């Protein structure tokens, strides 16, 4: 009888770990049936290469239930994924809106947030972070004709997290931030700009490296020119 009990104690913990995928940097909890390790590695490797960083181990959890997903972030029904960040730990939560079709873009977007937290530690401001995450995850390009008709803040650098105390709508916030990154890519070497920003805040290099002294004036002109061409 004692031997049988011992075997059961050993087997139960092993079963609890069966519903996850482990890579050399990611523990993926409750992965959907369509997700394979090679898929995770492919997206991770692309973002790591772009940002020249090897991710320190993180957890990613997939939530198939919308109510459970909303409980982990308290941001309502809009987000499809959320990255919880502290100085020591980063964890990605993916909601049921994440599917095989949109996984690459959404997962890549969240990995950008992880690397910004681990490598850049605040040198990328909030008014640019979502734009970089969209751009590097290959989000569809900005519709400048639509953007030109929106109420854009006079000072875009005042934009905070799109889901908290934002002065503009969530979609507009993301679009403004992505448009700013697309502008920076046109004005200077974007990869080198990001690389330089490990040392100091990116705003300093926008002025010295990209020769943009007034970001708001330049951005207003950028939107007008792009909208006209469209």
C-alpha positions in Angstrom: 0.0 0.0 0.0 2.8 2.4 0.8 4.4 1.9 -2.6 1.1 2.7 -4.4 0.7 5.9 -2.5 4.3 6.9 -3.3 3.7 6.4 -7.1 0.6 8.6 -7.0 2.4 11.4 -5.3 5.0 11.4 -8.0 2.6 11.3 -10.9 0.3 14.1 -9.8 2.9 16.9 -10.0 4.1 15.7 -13.4 0.5 15.9 -14.8 0.2 19.5 -13.6 3.0 20.6 -15.9 1.7 18.9 -19.0 -0.4 21.9 -20.2 2.5 24.2 -21.0 5.2 24.8 -23.6 8.7 25.7 -22.4 11.4 27.3 -24.6 14.8 28.6 -23.5 13.2 32.0 -22.5 9.4 31.5 -22.3 7.1 29.4 -20.3 3.8 29.3 -22.1 0.9 28.4 -19.8 -2.4 26.9 -21.1 -1.4 27.1 -24.8 -4.3 26.8 -27.3 -4.3 23.6 -29.3 -3.2 25.4 -32.5 0.0 26.8 -31.0 3.3 24.9 -31.3 6.7 25.7 -29.9 8.2 26.4 -33.3 5.5 29.1 -33.7 6.5 30.8 -30.4 10.2 30.6 -31.3 9.7 32.1 -34.7 8.0 35.3 -33.4 10.4 35.6 -30.4 13.5 35.3 -32.6 12.3 38.0 -35.0 11.7 40.5 -32.2 14.9 39.6 -30.4 16.8 40.2 -33.6 15.2 43.6 -34.3 15.9 44.8 -30.8 19.2 43.0 -30.3 18.3 41.4 -27.0 17.9 37.9 -25.6 14.7 37.8 -23.4 15.2 36.8 -19.8 12.8 34.1 -18.9 9.1 35.2 -18.8 5.7 33.6 -18.5 3.0 33.8 -21.1 -0.5 32.7 -20.2 -3.4 32.1 -22.6 -6.9 32.7 -21.2 -9.7 31.0 -23.1 -12.3 32.6 -20.9 -12.9 36.3 -21.4 -14.1 36.9 -17.8 -10.9 35.3 -16.4 -8.8 37.3 -18.8 -10.4 40.6 -17.7 -9.7 39.8 -14.0 -5.9 39.7 -14.5 -5.7 43.2 -16.0 -8.8 45.2 -15.0 -8.8 47.1 -18.3 -12.2 46.1 -19.6 -13.1 44.2 -22.8 -11.0 46.1 -25.3 -7.5 44.6 -24.9 -6.7 41.3 -26.6 -3.4 41.0 -24.8 -1.7 42.7 -21.8 1.8 42.7 -20.5 2.2 43.1 -16.8 5.6 44.7 -16.0 7.6 45.4 -12.9 11.3 46.1 -12.5 11.9 42.4 -11.9 9.1 40.4 -13.6 7.2 40.7 -16.9 4.3 38.4 -17.8 2.2 38.4 -20.9 -1.5 37.5 -20.8 -3.3 36.6 -24.0 -7.1 36.7 -24.2 -9.5 34.6 -26.2 -9.5 37.2 -29.0 -6.0 35.9 -29.9 -6.2 33.4 -32.7 -3.9 31.5 -35.0 -4.5 34.2 -37.6 -3.5 37.2 -35.4 -1.1 35.5 -33.0 2.1 36.6 -34.7 1.3 40.3 -34.6 -0.2 40.4 -31.1 2.5 38.2 -29.5 5.3 40.2 -31.2 3.7 43.5 -30.0 3.7 42.2 -26.4 7.3 41.0 -26.7 8.4 44.5 -27.7 7.0 45.7 -24.3 8.9 43.0 -22.5 12.2 43.9 -24.1 11.6 47.6 -23.5 11.2 46.8 -19.8 14.2 44.5 -19.6 16.7 46.4 -21.8 15.6 50.1 -22.1 14.2 50.5 -18.6 12.2 53.7 -19.2 14.3 55.4 -21.9 11.4 54.9 -24.4 8.5 57.2 -23.3 4.9 56.0 -23.2 3.9 58.3 -26.1 6.3 56.2 -28.4 6.2 52.7 -26.8 2.9 51.6 -28.4 4.0 52.9 -31.7 7.2 51.0 -31.6 5.3 47.9 -30.6 2.9 48.3 -33.5 5.7 49.1 -36.0 8.0 46.3 -35.0 5.2 43.7 -34.8 4.3 44.6 -38.4 0.9 46.2 -37.6 -0.9 47.5 -40.7 0.4 51.0 -41.8 -1.3 54.1 -40.5 -4.3 55.5 -42.4 -3.1 59.1 -42.6 -6.1 60.4 -44.3 -8.2 59.3 -41.4 -5.6 60.5 -38.9 -5.6 64.0 -40.4 -9.3 64.4 -39.6 -8.9 63.5 -35.9 -8.4 65.8 -32.9 -4.7 65.3 -32.2 -3.3 66.8 -28.9 -1.2 69.9 -29.3 1.6 68.1 -27.4 1.8 64.4 -28.3 4.5 63.9 -25.7 1.8 64.2 -23.0 0.1 61.0 -24.1 0.2 58.4 -21.3 -0.8 54.7 -21.4 -3.7 54.3 -23.8 -5.9 52.6 -21.3 -5.2 54.9 -18.3 -5.9 58.6 -18.1 -5.6 59.1 -21.8 -6.6 62.4 -23.3 -7.6 60.7 -26.6 -9.4 57.5 -27.6 -7.5 54.2 -27.4 -7.4 53.6 -31.2 -6.3 57.2 -31.8 -3.6 56.9 -29.2 -2.2 53.8 -30.9 -2.4 55.4 -34.3 -0.7 58.6 -33.2 2.1 56.7 -31.6 2.6 54.4 -34.6 2.6 57.5 -37.0 5.3 59.1 -34.8 7.5 56.0 -35.2 6.9 55.9 -39.0 8.0 59.6 -39.1 11.1 58.9 -37.1 11.9 56.0 -39.5 11.7 58.4 -42.4 13.8 61.2 -40.7 16.6 59.0 -39.4 18.0 55.5 -39.0 15.3 54.0 -36.7 17.3 50.9 -35.8 20.3 53.0 -34.7 18.0 55.4 -32.9 16.7 52.6 -30.8 20.2 51.2 -30.3 21.4 54.6 -29.0 18.5 54.9 -26.6 19.9 52.2 -24.3 22.3 54.9 -23.0 20.0 57.9 -22.6 16.4 58.8 -23.1 15.3 58.7 -26.7 14.0 62.3 -26.7 17.7 63.5 -26.5 18.6 61.5 -29.7 15.4 62.6 -31.5 16.8 66.1 -31.3 20.5 65.5 -31.9 20.5 62.4 -34.2 17.2 63.0 -36.1 17.5 66.8 -36.1 14.0 67.2 -34.9 13.8 70.2 -32.5 10.0 70.5 -32.3 8.4 67.1 -32.4 4.8 68.5 -32.5 5.5 70.9 -35.4 7.3 68.2 -37.4 4.5 65.7 -36.7 1.8 68.1 -37.8 3.6 68.6 -41.1 4.2 64.8 -41.5 0.5 64.0 -41.2 -0.5 66.7 -43.6 2.0 65.6 -46.2 1.1 61.9 -45.9 -2.6 62.6 -46.0 -2.2 64.6 -49.2 -0.2 61.8 -50.9 -2.9 59.3 -49.9 
